[in-house]
Amino acid sequence: MERYKDIERIDQLIVLFMHGTITEDGLKELQTWDAASNENHAYVAHHIRELYALESNENPLDFDDDEAFLRFMKRIGSSGNGTGMWMYIT
């Protein structure tokens, strides 16, 4: 049950991050969770891709989530290593 609460909280933080409304404490919490394991990092990256896809105007059947993630990372000035994503907010 604890894991479910953690994931629910992380999902909330990801949404706040994507909308640019995450607090400094929330960002630190998300960064810490993201850095805790490769699995956590993959989870965060996947959900950022999903949200970016949902917010785009592209046909979901033709949507390339890898391309969208690359566009997102380029937009925030990251080389794709994940650090630029956090620099965008801070």
Beta strands, then each sheet from edge to edge (+ up, - down):
end
